[in-house]
Amino acid sequence: MKASKVLPWLIFSLVLVLAWLTIGSSGYAQAPLGYIRGPDGWDFPGSDIKHIRNITRRNCAIECSNDPKCEGIVRDPKTKDCWLKTDMVIGDKNRNRRAFFRI
């Protein structure tokens, strides 16, 4: 197959993959910039730096990024509560939590 026929399909495929990575699937909380998504349904008790009520995932991540001790965040998507964490190694199940690790 000629490169002139392959190139448009390659570009189209790349655009689709990038769109999927950017938008994500519905119901899937994407990690804020500078974070990777951790496990759903887990909390890391005993390592709280700060508890912030009614805050967006993005703004919570910004708060964490501004604190050099912060290693990640755990957020309750229903209440919009967020916890900045110093240590995210040993966790407990909590079905209402979503974890994001700072990279």
C-alpha positions as CSV (number, residue, x, y, z in Angstrom):
1,M,0.0,0.0,0.0
2,K,1.3,3.5,-0.9
3,A,2.3,5.9,1.9
4,S,-0.2,8.4,0.5
5,K,-3.0,6.0,1.4
6,V,-1.6,4.9,4.8
7,L,-0.7,8.3,6.2
8,P,-4.3,9.7,6.4
9,W,-5.5,6.5,8.2
10,L,-2.5,6.7,10.5
11,I,-3.2,10.3,11.4
12,F,-6.9,9.6,11.8
13,S,-6.1,6.7,14.2
14,L,-3.7,8.8,16.2
15,V,-6.3,11.6,16.6
16,L,-8.9,9.0,17.8
17,V,-6.5,7.6,20.4
18,L,-5.5,11.1,21.6
19,A,-9.1,12.1,21.9
20,W,-9.9,8.9,23.9
21,L,-7.0,9.6,26.2
22,T,-8.0,13.2,26.7
23,I,-11.7,12.8,27.1
24,G,-11.8,9.3,28.7
25,S,-14.8,7.1,28.9
26,S,-17.9,8.4,30.7
27,G,-17.9,7.9,34.5
28,Y,-14.2,7.5,34.6
29,A,-12.5,10.2,36.7
30,Q,-9.3,11.3,34.9
31,A,-6.3,12.2,36.9
32,P,-5.4,15.9,37.1
33,L,-2.2,17.0,35.3
34,G,0.8,15.8,37.1
35,Y,-1.0,12.9,38.8
36,I,-1.8,9.3,37.9
37,R,-5.0,7.7,38.9
38,G,-4.9,5.2,41.7
39,P,-7.4,2.6,42.8
40,D,-11.0,3.4,43.2
41,G,-12.5,2.4,46.6
42,W,-9.3,3.0,48.6
43,D,-8.2,5.5,51.2
44,F,-4.9,5.9,53.0
45,P,-5.8,6.8,56.6
46,G,-3.4,8.3,59.1
47,S,-1.5,10.3,56.5
48,D,-3.7,13.4,56.1
49,I,-2.1,16.8,55.6
50,K,-5.3,18.6,55.1
51,H,-9.0,18.0,54.6
52,I,-10.7,20.3,52.2
53,R,-14.5,20.3,51.7
54,N,-16.4,21.0,48.5
55,I,-13.4,21.3,46.1
56,T,-12.9,20.2,42.5
57,R,-10.5,17.4,41.8
58,R,-8.3,19.9,39.8
59,N,-8.2,22.5,42.6
60,C,-7.4,19.8,45.2
61,A,-4.5,18.7,43.0
62,I,-3.3,22.3,42.9
63,E,-3.4,22.4,46.7
64,C,-1.3,19.2,46.8
65,S,1.2,20.5,44.2
66,N,1.7,23.6,46.4
67,D,2.7,21.5,49.4
68,P,6.1,19.8,49.1
69,K,5.1,17.1,51.6
70,C,2.0,16.1,49.6
71,E,2.3,12.8,47.7
72,G,-1.2,12.6,46.4
73,I,-4.9,13.1,47.0
74,V,-7.9,11.1,47.9
75,R,-11.3,12.5,47.0
76,D,-14.9,11.6,47.6
77,P,-16.6,12.4,44.3
78,K,-20.1,12.6,45.8
79,T,-19.3,15.0,48.7
80,K,-16.4,16.7,46.8
81,D,-14.3,16.3,50.0
82,C,-10.6,16.0,49.4
83,W,-7.7,14.9,51.6
84,L,-4.1,15.8,50.9
85,K,-1.8,12.8,51.8
86,T,1.8,12.4,52.9
87,D,2.0,8.7,52.6
88,M,0.0,6.5,50.2
89,V,1.4,3.1,50.7
90,I,-0.9,1.2,53.2
91,G,-4.5,1.6,52.4
92,D,-8.0,0.6,53.5
93,K,-11.1,-0.1,51.5
94,N,-13.5,2.8,51.3
95,R,-15.9,2.5,48.3
96,N,-16.5,6.3,48.2
97,R,-12.9,7.3,47.6
98,R,-10.7,7.9,44.6
99,A,-7.0,8.1,44.9
100,F,-4.6,10.1,42.7
101,F,-0.8,9.9,43.1
102,R,1.5,12.8,42.4
103,I,4.2,12.1,39.8
